[in-house]
Amino acid sequence: MRRWGAVMLFCTARRAVALLAPRRRQPTRLYSLPGASDYHVPVLGNECIDWLARDDGVFVDCTLGGGGHSSLLLDKVGEKAKVIGLDRDRDAIQAASARIRDARFSTIEGVFDEGLQRAFQEHGKFTGVLMDLGVSSHQIDDAERGFSTRFDGPLDMRMGASGKTALDLINDLDAKGLARLLRQNADEPHASRIAKAVKSASLTTTSDLASIVSESIPKTSPPHLDAKRRSKAVARVFQALRIEVNDELGALDRALELLPSVVAEGGRVVVLAYHSLEDRRVKRFFRDGKFRGDAARDAYGNRLTPFRPLTRKAETASDEEVAANPRARSARLRVAERTDWSPS
């Protein structure tokens, strides 16, 4: 009886603690976020549109995804405005076209620079450009696309329908080349060890790659930190391969260099980056108008650049948005305005 009484006392005490403890706030449903759909949840939706929207002009959404940002933009611009959605992924074009039924909206299939050039030829200079450099929710959650470390699927990782897959890339590179790629695209500290393990193994799926990478990371303690290190290494390897498969950094550089000739004076460019390799490029180009070297200066020492940064520091998602959509955690938003200066 004494033992039973002690058990009852313990349970009562636990219940009292549970009742007194503050309840965790339930995260907002994803679909309550601005512009969200079952295809994609746009990051920093209201913030992007607040910086970008004007009453009239031509606006380009360079990464259409499910049309979330474009739909928000159409709600804010005037009746004579035009919104053009670009994407290299045909699934995204189809999903957005089915969602947005608006005469002011049109789409172009293609990579950043190709799509921007076509849009410029058809519509003239732009009032606003949005570049969301992340992978869409649909691409991540579709196992057959091979983007996610959570699902077993083919080692594909292509955003479009053509070109080499991640498996092709791994097979084409030797261990040294693969290690160099992991360092350049993801700053992976164990690049050589991982590359040797990957090249010596037989792999065909995302699960195969994740397991090999995880097993190749040196063990440390405590165990929960060891597991976290392995998980981060897997994520970095997937990032490095995805960037190379889709030439993401090359496409970004070409698009940024094209912007001065296609954005009207006073027009704005909003960029959402998700890792430092992208963010550094955007920050440098907005500040100096180039990726290397200092900005040009006039006889009085004033900087001569095609864009003027409007955000001193990159804006980030709120705690509420990150709780609802963890993929927003790494987003960095930068904005710049087109000046009256153009490079010769």
C-alpha positions in Angstrom: 0.0 0.0 0.0 2.9 2.3 0.8 4.4 1.7 -2.6 1.0 2.4 -4.3 0.7 5.6 -2.3 4.1 6.8 -3.3 3.3 6.1 -7.0 0.1 8.1 -6.7 1.9 11.0 -5.1 4.5 11.0 -7.8 1.9 11.0 -10.6 0.0 13.7 -8.9 3.1 15.8 -8.6 4.0 15.3 -12.3 0.5 16.3 -13.3 0.7 19.5 -11.2 4.0 20.4 -12.8 2.6 19.8 -16.3 -0.4 22.0 -15.5 1.7 24.8 -14.1 4.3 24.7 -16.9 3.6 27.2 -19.8 2.1 25.5 -22.9 4.2 25.5 -26.1 2.8 27.8 -28.7 1.5 25.8 -31.6 3.1 26.8 -34.9 1.1 28.6 -37.5 -0.3 26.3 -40.2 1.8 26.6 -43.4 -1.2 27.5 -45.5 -1.8 30.6 -43.3 1.4 32.1 -44.5 1.1 34.8 -47.2 0.9 33.3 -50.7 1.3 29.7 -49.5 -0.1 26.7 -51.4 0.2 23.0 -51.4 3.0 23.4 -54.1 5.2 25.9 -52.3 5.4 28.2 -49.3 7.0 31.5 -50.2 9.5 32.9 -47.7 9.2 36.5 -46.5 6.2 37.0 -48.8 4.9 40.3 -47.4 8.4 41.8 -46.9 9.4 41.0 -50.5 6.2 42.6 -51.9 6.4 45.7 -49.7 9.8 46.5 -51.1 8.8 45.6 -54.7 5.3 46.6 -55.5 4.5 49.8 -57.4 1.2 50.8 -59.0 2.4 50.3 -62.5 5.2 48.8 -64.5 6.7 45.4 -65.5 7.7 43.0 -62.7 9.6 39.8 -63.0 9.4 36.9 -60.6 12.6 35.0 -61.5 11.8 31.9 -59.5 8.0 31.4 -60.0 7.7 28.2 -57.9 4.0 27.7 -57.1 3.2 31.4 -57.9 3.1 32.5 -54.2 5.2 35.7 -54.6 3.6 36.5 -58.0 0.0 36.2 -56.6 0.9 38.5 -53.7 2.5 41.0 -56.1 -0.6 41.0 -58.4 -2.7 41.9 -55.3 -0.6 45.0 -54.8 0.2 46.4 -58.3 -2.1 48.4 -60.5 -4.4 47.3 -63.3 -2.0 48.2 -66.0 1.0 46.4 -64.4 2.4 43.2 -65.8 3.9 40.3 -63.8 6.1 37.8 -65.6 7.0 34.5 -63.9 10.2 32.7 -64.8 11.1 29.1 -63.9 13.2 26.4 -65.4 10.9 23.8 -63.8 7.9 23.0 -66.1 6.0 21.7 -63.1 6.3 25.1 -61.5 5.1 26.9 -64.6 2.0 24.6 -64.8 1.2 24.8 -61.1 1.4 28.6 -61.1 -0.6 29.0 -64.4 -3.4 26.8 -63.0 -3.4 28.9 -59.8 -3.2 32.4 -61.2 -5.9 33.4 -63.7 -5.1 37.0 -64.4 -4.6 38.8 -67.7 -1.7 40.7 -66.2 0.3 37.5 -65.6 2.4 35.5 -68.0 5.1 32.9 -67.8 8.5 32.1 -69.4 10.3 28.8 -69.0 14.0 29.2 -68.6 17.0 29.9 -66.4 17.4 33.4 -64.8 19.5 35.1 -67.4 17.7 33.5 -70.4 14.3 34.3 -69.0 15.2 37.9 -68.1 16.5 38.5 -71.6 13.4 37.1 -73.2 11.1 39.1 -70.9 13.1 42.3 -71.6 12.8 41.8 -75.4 9.0 41.3 -75.1 8.2 43.9 -72.4 11.0 46.4 -72.2 12.8 47.5 -68.9 11.6 46.3 -65.6 10.2 48.2 -62.6 10.9 45.4 -60.2 12.7 42.0 -60.1 12.4 39.3 -57.5 14.9 36.5 -57.2 14.1 33.7 -54.7 17.2 31.5 -54.9 15.8 28.6 -52.8 14.5 25.2 -53.9 10.7 25.0 -53.9 8.8 23.0 -51.3 7.5 20.8 -54.1 10.9 20.0 -55.4 12.1 19.1 -51.9 9.1 17.0 -51.0 9.0 15.0 -54.2 11.2 12.0 -53.6 11.7 11.4 -57.4 13.5 14.7 -57.7 16.2 13.6 -55.4 16.7 16.9 -53.5 15.9 15.8 -50.0 17.9 13.9 -47.5 14.6 12.7 -45.9 13.3 10.6 -48.7 14.7 7.7 -50.7 14.8 8.6 -54.4 17.1 8.7 -57.5 20.2 10.8 -57.4 18.8 13.4 -59.8 18.6 17.0 -58.3 17.9 18.7 -61.6 15.6 21.7 -61.4 14.8 21.3 -65.1 14.3 18.3 -67.4 17.7 18.3 -69.1 21.3 18.0 -68.3 23.4 15.8 -66.1 22.0 14.3 -62.9 23.8 14.3 -59.5 24.7 10.6 -60.1 26.2 11.5 -63.5 28.3 14.2 -61.8 29.6 11.9 -59.1 30.5 9.3 -61.7 32.3 11.8 -63.9 34.5 13.2 -61.1 37.5 11.6 -59.5 37.9 11.7 -55.7 40.0 14.9 -55.9 37.5 16.6 -58.2 34.6 15.7 -56.0 36.4 16.9 -52.8 37.2 20.2 -54.5 33.5 20.5 -55.4 32.4 19.9 -51.8 34.8 22.5 -50.5 33.8 25.2 -53.1 30.0 24.7 -53.0 29.5 23.9 -49.3 32.7 24.6 -47.3 32.7 20.9 -46.2 35.5 20.3 -43.7 35.7 16.6 -44.4 35.5 16.9 -48.2 38.5 14.6 -48.9 37.3 11.8 -46.6 33.7 12.0 -47.9 34.8 12.1 -51.6 37.0 8.9 -51.1 34.2 7.1 -49.4 31.6 8.1 -52.1 33.9 7.1 -55.0 34.8 3.7 -53.4 31.1 2.8 -52.9 28.3 1.6 -55.2 25.4 4.0 -54.9 22.3 4.8 -56.9 19.8 6.5 -54.5 19.7 9.5 -52.1 19.6 7.1 -49.2 22.8 5.4 -50.4 24.6 8.8 -50.6 23.3 10.0 -47.2 24.4 6.8 -45.5 27.9 6.8 -47.0 28.4 10.5 -46.1 27.2 9.9 -42.5 29.4 6.9 -42.0 32.5 8.7 -43.3 32.4 11.5 -40.6 34.8 10.9 -37.7 33.0 9.9 -34.5 32.9 12.3 -31.5 31.1 12.6 -28.3 28.5 13.3 -26.9 26.3 11.1 -29.2 23.6 13.7 -29.8 26.2 16.2 -31.1 27.8 13.5 -33.2 24.4 12.8 -34.9 24.0 16.6 -35.5 27.4 16.9 -37.1 26.6 13.9 -39.4 23.3 15.4 -40.4 24.8 18.7 -41.3 27.5 17.0 -43.4 24.9 15.2 -45.4 23.0 18.4 -46.0 26.2 20.2 -47.2 27.0 17.4 -49.6 23.5 17.5 -51.1 23.7 21.3 -51.4 27.1 21.1 -53.1 25.9 18.6 -55.7 22.6 20.4 -56.3 24.4 23.7 -56.9 26.7 22.1 -59.5 24.0 20.1 -61.2 22.0 23.2 -61.8 24.9 25.7 -62.3 23.1 27.8 -59.7 26.0 30.2 -59.0 26.8 30.7 -62.6 23.1 31.4 -63.4 23.0 33.9 -60.5 26.2 35.7 -61.6 24.9 36.0 -65.2 21.6 37.3 -64.1 23.1 39.9 -61.7 25.4 41.1 -64.5 22.4 41.5 -66.8 20.3 43.5 -64.4 21.8 46.9 -65.0 20.7 46.8 -68.7 17.2 45.5 -68.1 16.0 47.3 -64.9 14.7 50.9 -65.3 16.2 53.8 -63.3 14.5 53.7 -59.9 13.5 50.1 -60.3 14.1 47.7 -57.5 15.7 44.2 -57.2 14.8 42.0 -54.3 16.9 38.8 -53.7 16.3 36.0 -51.2 19.5 34.0 -50.6 19.7 30.8 -48.5 23.5 30.3 -48.1 26.6 32.4 -47.8 27.8 31.6 -51.4 24.8 33.3 -52.8 24.4 36.1 -50.3 28.0 37.2 -50.6 27.7 37.5 -54.4 24.5 39.5 -54.1 25.8 41.8 -51.4 29.0 42.5 -53.3 27.2 43.2 -56.6 24.7 45.5 -55.0 27.5 47.4 -53.3 30.2 47.5 -56.0 28.5 46.6 -59.2 31.0 43.8 -59.7 32.1 40.6 -58.0 35.8 41.5 -57.7 37.6 44.7 -57.1 36.3 48.0 -55.7 33.5 50.1 -57.2 34.4 52.8 -59.8 34.6 56.3 -58.4 34.2 59.8 -60.0 36.7 62.7 -59.6 35.3 63.5 -56.2 35.6 60.0 -54.9 31.9 59.2 -55.1 31.1 55.5 -55.8 29.7 54.9 -59.3 27.5 51.8 -59.2 24.4 50.6 -61.1 22.5 49.8 -57.9 22.1 51.5 -54.5 21.5 49.0 -51.6 18.4 49.8 -49.6 19.0 47.3 -46.9 22.0 47.9 -44.7 21.9 44.4 -43.3 20.1 41.4 -44.7 16.5 41.0 -43.5 15.5 37.7 -42.0 12.3 35.8 -41.3 10.4 36.4 -38.0 10.3 33.8 -35.3 6.6 33.2 -36.1 7.4 32.5 -39.8 10.3 30.2 -38.9 8.1 28.3 -36.5 5.6 27.8 -39.2 8.1 27.2 -42.0 11.6 26.1 -40.8 12.9 26.4 -44.3 12.7 30.2 -43.9 15.4 30.1 -41.1 18.4 30.6 -43.4 16.7 33.1 -45.8 18.5 36.5 -46.2 16.7 39.3 -48.0 18.6 42.1 -49.7 17.1 45.0 -51.8 18.7 47.5 -54.2 17.5 50.3 -56.4 18.7 51.1 -59.9 20.7 54.3 -60.1 21.2 56.5 -63.1 24.8 55.3 -63.6 25.6 52.5 -66.1 28.9 50.6 -66.7 30.6 51.5 -70.0 
